[in-house]
Amino acid sequence: MASLVSNLSKKLKTFSLITFLMLTTVTVTSEEQCRHFKSIISFGDSITDTGNLLHLSDLNDLPQSAFPPYGETFFHSPTGRFSDGRLIIDFIAEFLGLPYVPPYFGSPNGSFEKGVNFAVAGATALEQSFLESRGIHYAYTNVSLGVQLKSFKESLPNLCGSPSDCREMIGDALIIVGEIGGNDYNFGLLVEKKHPGDKRAGSTSDQCYFFCDYGRTIMVPTDLPIGCWASFLTQYQTSNKEEYNPLTGCLNWLNEFVEHHNKELQAELNRLQKLYPHVTILYADYYNALLHIFQEPARFGFMNRPLSACCGSGRPYNFSNGSQCGTKGVDCCIDPSKYVHWDGFHLTESAYRWVAMGLLEGPYTLPVFDWSCHSFDIKKRSSSSGRQYAFNSK
């Protein structure tokens, strides 16, 4: 399995750079970092999907996100988002004063003037055929990152018309590439039940799978601390207490695997930033923004040791592959705002809000980006007890 991860890593890195060189066609000029974005263009998987998988699915085989209690907290009905409410991209849109980014595949007659989202739940960075050739078989969706990019390029005549208009549209947009690539590993770890080697093998064979797309400002999120995920904690439950972090209860080896992955990603982005100095490339540290929450949950209004899913069944993490959220007979917690996990794979709106705040008003975007020209404020710092929450570097 170690060699498999190494091959995936090399393939992802090569794919990322080639795609960047092919698609970085926008001419940009030096200007102040603070920019008034006119739209958001996004790619990714279920962390960012605002309804694409739902609209791509057969009516007789709809995803879990098509059914209650998904969407109950904010939208009050399912929207195709894999959460009880808004996602990180929704809070970013609010902060920028833009409408929620519509799903491209679910809005055939919609307006994409203020943004368009190509992210599809279950998407991988690599093509399905490549993963299958390496022994990873999962037919959840075949809308890989390459398919999303192809759809984007094919849609340009309808999105912006002339080449000059397209250059202007892309240059004025915040491009969000990810989170994408986690499923390339998740499917092997959870579905095929394949171990990516020991800690050392995982840490020496990780990958950089995010890439610089095109435009003036590109945000590239990290992978997430899956060692804290209810699904992974259930899959790899062990009686060996040394496998768990004593503070958070998360599985150490999985988080160490992701940490190395993210270091590789950051190094790749730094290299690309030197090659393309007129493009602002933002490393969005989802990992540490979330890990901070698991380290100090009470500070952010969550329950102690928030490792259980709000919606699900099964002990000890309220998660079971055979009885997941959105299926008949599966219960949901009364107050999702006290939970970090929504369904064992995805987070609650409350958790996503804090991650967004950590990016926009905290220390979790590198380099630090000047968002001060945007007046909209998503902060809700006061809880019912009046406590103040803030992100600080540790």
Disulfide bonds with the S-S distance in Angstrom:
Cys34-Cys373 2.10
Cys160-Cys166 1.92
Cys228-Cys250 2.02
Cys310-Cys333 1.90
Cys311-Cys325 2.09
